[in-house]
C-alpha cells in the first residue's frame, strides 16, 4: 500500500475537465487518482458527515471505479482516519506563513495564528465538521490531528519562552497553555465562523478581544 501522504491539489487540478492534459507518468496518474478520492471524501464528510461517506459515494464523486479505491486505501476507515492529519498539515503550512509575515512580537504572532485559523476555515469550510465528528467517527485520525496541532503550538510557545516572551517556564504549564489556546480557537470558530452551516467571515472584534485577553486587559 502506498505511504499515507497528503495528496497534492495540483494532482486533482490536472484531471479536472477543461484543464490541460499533459502526458502523465504512471506515478503522477496514481497520485492524481488518490488525490481525487481524498478530496471527494473531504467534501462528502464535510457536507453529510462521516456516516454518509461510503466507498461507493466517494468513488462516484471522484469519478473512479469502486474497485480502484482499494489500490490506495486499505479500507474506508483507513481513508477517513487520514483526513484530519492531512488537513492538519495544510493548516500548519498556512498558519506558519501568516506567523512569518506578522510583526516580530509574541502577541502579534499569536493573533496571526488565530486569524490564520479563520482564514483556513474559509478556504477549507469542511474542517469544522470533520473535527467535530472525528472524535467518534475517526478517533485515530482525530488523535493524530490533535497531537500534530499540540506539537506545533508547543514549539511556538517554547520559541517564545526562549526569547523571554512567556511568564511561565514549567513544561507542564506550557503544555496546558497550548491546549487552552487550541481549544479557544476551535470554540471561537464554532461560535463566530458559521451560520446555518455556512462559513461567515468573523468580525475583527473576535481577534481584537482575543488580543485583550492575551494582554491581560479583561479584569480590573
Secondary structure as GFF3:
##gff-version 3
##sequence-region A 1 220
A	DSSP	alpha_helix	9	14	.	.	.	ID=ss1
A	DSSP	alpha_helix	26	48	.	.	.	ID=ss2
A	DSSP	three_ten_helix	50	52	.	.	.	ID=ss3
A	DSSP	alpha_helix	55	62	.	.	.	ID=ss4
A	DSSP	three_ten_helix	66	71	.	.	.	ID=ss5
A	DSSP	alpha_helix	76	101	.	.	.	ID=ss6
A	DSSP	alpha_helix	106	123	.	.	.	ID=ss7
A	DSSP	alpha_helix	127	137	.	.	.	ID=ss8
A	DSSP	alpha_helix	139	162	.	.	.	ID=ss9
A	DSSP	alpha_helix	171	192	.	.	.	ID=ss10
A	DSSP	beta_strand	194	195	.	.	.	ID=ss11
A	DSSP	beta_strand	198	199	.	.	.	ID=ss12
A	DSSP	alpha_helix	204	214	.	.	.	ID=ss13
###
